[in-house]
């Protein structure tokens, strides 16, 4: 069965302290892997799509990378406004639905 | 202008009641979704419509019935509410049916007492 796990469950960083979030996935044929950001009381906001191993995407302090079994979301010199839950999701080639992971709750302390 | 809007934002109701949540998108997208986010924050797909046609129907109790009057609207009606239905329900839309690039509404928090 296709599934997505994320680690750590929660992460506290000092402002400026770079780190990475992990997303491990099992899917029979990957159509795409997606990263979202969710602020408290809001809906998820789309960040990136990655399609194949070796691909990288960047946006401000965030960089997403993809291997055949994992994706990493690297956060460089984070700021308090980067605090949110980051969700990873996958879509397989044999179906249309998107399967979400449980998320990593990131807190960046000033 | 809000891209995906849901109403109401909050619902508090008694067990056994019936309730509806409405969703509208002004992005011109062809596909719309209902997701459920439980207390553990897991987002799970419930239904998806593409141009008013039901294309995803996950294992959801028959008490949940989606309706899409046109491709810009997707409503969710829930009969005989149970305690376990308490969750945040998100509406989303996408330009294509086979993409994971979804645009979400702000959610409707349902509390069943």
Interface residues (C-beta under 8 A of the other chain):
Chain A: X31 X32 X33 X34 X41 X42 X43 X44 X45 X46 X49 X85 X87 X89 X90 X91 X96 X97 X98 X99 X100 X102 X103
Chain B: X4 X40 X41 X42 X43 X44 X45 X48 X55 X56 X58 X90 X92 X97 X98 X99 X100 X101 X102 X103 X104 X105 X106 X107
